[in-house]
Amino acid sequence: MAVTSAPGWFLEHAYVIPLIPAIAYVVIIGFGKRIPDTRIGRFTIPGGGSLVGVASMVGSLVFAAGAAIQWMQYSNDHGYTAPIRQSWVWWQSGGIEIGLGQQIDGLAVMALLLVAFISTLVQIYSLEYLKGDRRYTHFFASLTLFSAGMLVMVLAENMVQLILGWELMGLCSFMLIGHWWEDQANSRASLKAFFTVRTGDIGLLVGTAIVGLSAQKWINANGLQDQYSGFSIEGICRWALAGDSHYKSVLTWGAIALFIACIGKSGQFPLHTWLPDAMAGPTPVSSLLHSSTMVVAGVFLVARLYPVFFEGLKILDTNVNLIAVIGGITIIAAALLAFVQTDIKKGLAYST
């Protein structure tokens, strides 16, 4: 178990932030339909498990806010601070360790607070928007699990855990976009989003295998097994910044593969076609997909593994930055396509 001392209770127990909505999902899917609406005077408290989802996100928001405050206090007192890492190994073979844990730094704290806040607002808005829907309980179960998946990804200490959160979001987006699957257009939109993003996810799996196994080999050669695992995010970043000439081409191909995953998740060219069709889902789903979770996940992956992209794509040594080129093409293409949309939700989708 790798542990870095945490300077506060909320930072030490940050794993509770995704755990709360994960438990809430189990409660909603198992008992949600048995919870009736309750009327108190002029007010009606909705049943169906919806308040369980709202309460879970409020709880996650409180924990995220506490972690953010403690991190800011700690960083103000100490200047630059190394990430706070905690990891519990549950599988190992041939020197490769895979575990569950958390990695807290400024990037993670900011994303945790943003995701929890936006997800709380979306849940509250959904109470009235989905009122009377035949799959009201299933909607809130999927919405809550979606948020849990994003929070798991943000807190991930290693790439396997990041993939777990990444794919949970993909599954929930499929269910939420196709929530009204009786309409064939909605069903097609959910399938289109699922398969398009899964195409990009092949890059995530390939890229993780490339950089993880190479980092493990470098860690073993330098006697750092007690500090890092090859699949730990910190270990991969250390390997990328080491500048070992033996891994230059491997690093480049790993960065390209991982960026393909970012392209798919963030709806960038040429895997942007799923984004406007995703508007087929309920409006709260659209806001969640395009505000702090689904689309931002690709951006977060670039930020989390930026040393890999910086060294692998030779950002400092070249005038042609692949990330900037794809981003530029996406901006121009999306702006032109937004001009010819007659559906305001699709216009907003292209503005993402």
Protein Blocks (a to p, Z undefined) as FASTA:
>chain_A
ZZdddfbfklmmmmmmmmmmmmmmmmmmmmmmmpccddehjbccdehhlmmmmmmmmmmm
mmmmmmmmmmmmmmmmnopaddddddddfbdeehiacdddddddfklmmmmmmmmmmmmm
mmmmmmmmmgoiaklmmmmmmmmmmmmmmmmmmmpmbfklmmmmmmmmmmmmmmmmmmmm
mbmklmmmmmmmmmmmmmmmmmmmmmmmmmmmmmmmmmmmnopmmmpcfklmklmmmmmm
nopaklmmmmmmmmmmmmmmmmmmnopafklmmmmmmmmpcfklmmmmmmmmmmmmmmmm
mmmmmmmmmmmnommlpcbdfklmmmmmmmmmmmmmmmmpcbfklmmmmmZZ
